[in-house]
């Protein structure tokens, strides 16, 4: 405080500056999230199947990480490489050049590659010098191959003519699909019913009842 000390001439001191220090022994945690296009979350599948390229991943720390204390090479990878590394600075980071979010793109080594990303412990340091704890792992299956689909039936016919109704159509995809409904079955001269199958299935069925004695056609666009 003012006048807490005197010099030899009995002059009292002026007020000093204020010095503040933050005590911090808490290890920063880190959470990984992704921006990949995937239907795997519909069924809460542990492996995220995606055709997004590159796969965007964000590492979010619970505290500000000191400048240069988390770099692109600190991501632990399998069957992929990284690109487009960006450290997002905090609003007040001009004081410390510290960041809490780091984004990167994952480039799969091959098509149909199963790959993962994680952040190990003690690879990043906050502004107090505390090492981070490890993140969880995100696993992806990169797939850029469109599924194929085939329609078959078990109808008793003479050539292409039958007298039976309704007729069951078997719809088989080359891999599990999502979002396929009875509305995606394009049938002419027939009423659709008894649709079977749902998200994550590769085999579906639908019954077709002809409306008139003529050609019945069915296609999956």
C-alpha positions, 0 to 999 in steps of 0.5 A: 500500500501507499506509504508503507515504507520510507527512505532515509529522507522520510519520503514515503513510497508510491503504490506498486504495480499489482502482480497476479499469478494463476495457480493451475495444476489441472491436466487439460483433457482433450476430446476428438470430434469429426465432421465426416458424412456418415450413417454409422451414427444411426445405429451407434456403430463404433466404426464410422463409415464415410466417403468424406475426403479428407476426413475433418477432425477437431481436437478440443482441449479443456484449457488453452495450450501454449504456442507450439505445444501441440503440433500436427505430428501429435495426432496418433494415426493408423492407415492415414496421413494428415493435411490442413492442420489449423490451430484456432486461436482463442479471443484473448490469445494475442496475449499468450498465442494459446489455442483450445481447438486444433483441426486436421484432415485425415487422408486415407492410405487406400480406399476401403481403409480402416483408419483411426485417430487419437491423441496420446497423453503428455503430448500437449502442454497448457500455459501452466506447463501441465501435460494433457490426458489422452483422448478417446479414439475415433475409427473410420472406414473410408468407402467411396464405392457406391452400393449396387442393387439387384431385384429378384423374385420367386414368382411362378411364371410362363416366360414373363407371364404369371397369374399370381398376385401379390408378388414378392420382390427381393431387393438386395444391396451389395452392402448395408444401406440407410434411408431406403424406404418403400417410396424408393421402390418405383413400381408401375401398374402395381400397388406396393405393400408389406415392405420389409427392411430398415436402416443397416439392412442389405436385404429388403422385400416388398409385395406388388399387386397388379392393378390391371392385366398388363406389364408390371415394372419395378426399378430402384433409381 
